[in-house]
């Protein structure tokens, strides 16, 4: 399996060669905890998400990716923002793809399922806000969670 390497404002980052619309979902439960995965491709904690497939809506992709990576089914509730920073690129070492960031971030409410790891997630956990800072996580994920919990209008970059 290849690795995922995130570069943010790094002058040594490789040049992007693709742009893939993707989603992340900030799923919460009745206790206000956030659903996180530990990615198998880089070991970081992350929000569930992935590429939007042809023939599906943004919300459908968010629900599908969350279920595939976590075992939890969610209902989409809010738009957090659109993150398209051209200085954030993601290298996939398995095939040489280098993506420019383009992610639509939504919030969701858990409706069923039990946190269960997948091929893309070695761990899946409900995490309370106080435990987020102690986990290895890319700054872009921390920013998305902070923005979602700040009650600001949707973010666009």
C-alpha positions as CSV (number, residue, x, y, z in Angstrom):
1,X,0.0,0.0,0.0
2,X,1.2,3.5,-0.8
3,X,1.4,6.4,1.5
4,X,-0.4,9.7,1.6
5,X,1.8,12.8,2.2
6,X,0.2,16.2,2.8
7,X,2.2,19.3,2.0
8,X,1.0,22.7,3.1
9,X,2.9,25.8,2.2
10,X,6.0,23.7,1.5
11,X,8.3,25.0,-1.3
12,X,9.6,21.4,-1.7
13,X,6.1,20.0,-2.5
14,X,5.7,18.2,-5.8
15,X,3.6,19.9,-8.5
16,X,0.0,18.8,-8.5
17,X,-1.2,16.7,-11.5
18,X,-4.9,16.3,-10.6
19,X,-7.8,17.9,-9.0
20,X,-10.4,15.6,-7.5
21,X,-13.6,16.9,-5.8
22,X,-13.8,15.3,-2.4
23,X,-15.8,15.5,0.9
24,X,-15.0,15.3,4.6
25,X,-17.8,14.9,7.2
26,X,-17.7,16.0,10.8
27,X,-20.1,13.5,12.3
28,X,-21.3,13.9,15.8
29,X,-23.2,11.7,18.2
30,X,-25.8,12.6,20.9
31,X,-22.9,13.2,23.4
32,X,-21.3,15.8,21.1
33,X,-18.3,13.6,20.3
34,X,-16.7,13.7,16.8
35,X,-16.2,10.6,14.7
36,X,-12.5,10.2,13.7
37,X,-10.5,7.6,11.8
38,X,-6.9,6.8,12.0
39,X,-5.8,6.6,8.4
40,X,-3.9,3.5,7.3
41,X,-2.0,5.4,4.6
42,X,-0.3,7.9,6.9
43,X,-1.2,7.1,10.5
44,X,-2.8,10.4,11.2
45,X,-6.3,10.9,12.7
46,X,-8.7,12.4,10.3
47,X,-12.3,13.1,9.5
48,X,-13.9,10.4,7.3
49,X,-14.1,11.3,3.6
50,X,-12.9,10.8,0.1
51,X,-13.6,11.4,-3.6
52,X,-17.0,12.1,-5.0
53,X,-17.9,9.5,-7.6
54,X,-19.6,10.1,-10.9
55,X,-23.4,9.9,-10.5
56,X,-23.5,10.9,-6.9
57,X,-24.2,14.1,-5.1
58,X,-21.9,15.7,-2.5
59,X,-24.2,14.6,0.3
60,X,-24.4,11.0,-1.1
61,X,-20.6,10.9,-1.2
62,X,-20.3,12.1,2.3
63,X,-22.7,9.5,3.6
64,X,-21.1,6.7,1.6
65,X,-17.5,7.6,2.5
66,X,-18.4,7.9,6.2
67,X,-20.1,4.5,6.2
68,X,-17.3,2.8,4.2
69,X,-14.6,4.1,6.5
70,X,-16.3,4.0,9.8
71,X,-19.3,1.6,9.8
72,X,-21.5,4.6,10.9
73,X,-24.4,5.9,8.8
74,X,-25.0,9.6,9.1
75,X,-27.5,12.2,8.0
76,X,-26.0,15.4,6.5
77,X,-26.9,18.6,8.4
78,X,-24.8,21.6,7.4
79,X,-22.2,22.9,5.0
80,X,-19.0,23.9,6.9
81,X,-17.1,25.1,3.8
82,X,-15.1,24.5,0.7
83,X,-11.4,24.1,1.1
84,X,-9.4,24.5,-2.2
85,X,-6.0,25.9,-1.1
86,X,-3.7,25.5,-4.0
87,X,-0.8,25.5,-1.5
88,X,-2.1,22.3,0.0
89,X,-1.2,19.3,-2.1
90,X,-1.5,15.6,-1.4
91,X,0.9,13.1,-2.8
92,X,-0.1,9.4,-3.2
93,X,3.1,7.4,-3.5
94,X,1.3,4.3,-4.8
95,X,0.5,5.8,-8.2
96,X,2.3,9.2,-8.4
97,X,-0.9,11.2,-8.1
98,X,-0.4,14.7,-6.6
99,X,-3.7,16.4,-5.9
100,X,-4.4,20.0,-5.3
101,X,-6.8,20.2,-2.3
102,X,-10.5,20.5,-3.2
103,X,-12.7,19.4,-0.3
104,X,-16.3,20.2,0.6
105,X,-16.7,19.8,4.3
106,X,-20.1,19.0,5.8
107,X,-21.5,18.2,9.2
108,X,-23.6,15.1,9.9
109,X,-25.5,13.4,12.7
110,X,-24.9,9.7,13.4
111,X,-28.1,7.7,12.8
112,X,-26.9,4.1,13.1
113,X,-24.0,1.8,13.1
114,X,-21.0,1.0,15.3
115,X,-17.5,2.4,14.7
116,X,-15.7,-0.3,12.8
117,X,-12.2,-0.1,11.1
118,X,-11.9,-0.6,7.3
119,X,-9.1,-1.0,4.8
120,X,-8.7,2.8,5.0
121,X,-9.0,3.2,8.8
122,X,-7.0,1.2,11.4
123,X,-9.1,2.8,14.2
124,X,-12.5,4.5,14.4
125,X,-13.4,6.3,17.6
126,X,-15.8,8.9,19.0
127,X,-13.6,11.6,20.4
128,X,-14.6,14.5,22.7
129,X,-13.3,18.0,21.9
130,X,-10.7,17.9,24.7
131,X,-9.0,14.8,23.3
132,X,-8.5,16.2,19.8
133,X,-5.3,18.1,20.5
134,X,-3.4,15.0,21.7
135,X,-3.9,13.0,18.5
136,X,-1.5,13.2,15.5
137,X,-3.6,15.1,12.8
138,X,-2.8,17.3,9.8
139,X,-3.4,21.0,10.5
140,X,-6.1,21.1,7.8
141,X,-8.2,18.6,9.7
142,X,-7.9,20.6,13.0
143,X,-8.8,23.8,11.1
144,X,-12.0,22.1,9.6
145,X,-13.1,20.9,13.0
146,X,-12.4,24.2,14.7
147,X,-14.3,26.1,11.9
148,X,-17.3,23.7,12.2
149,X,-17.5,24.3,16.0
150,X,-17.1,28.1,15.8
151,X,-20.5,28.8,14.4
152,X,-19.0,31.0,11.7
153,X,-20.6,31.3,8.3
154,X,-19.4,28.7,5.7
155,X,-15.7,28.9,4.9
156,X,-14.5,29.4,1.3
157,X,-10.9,29.4,0.1
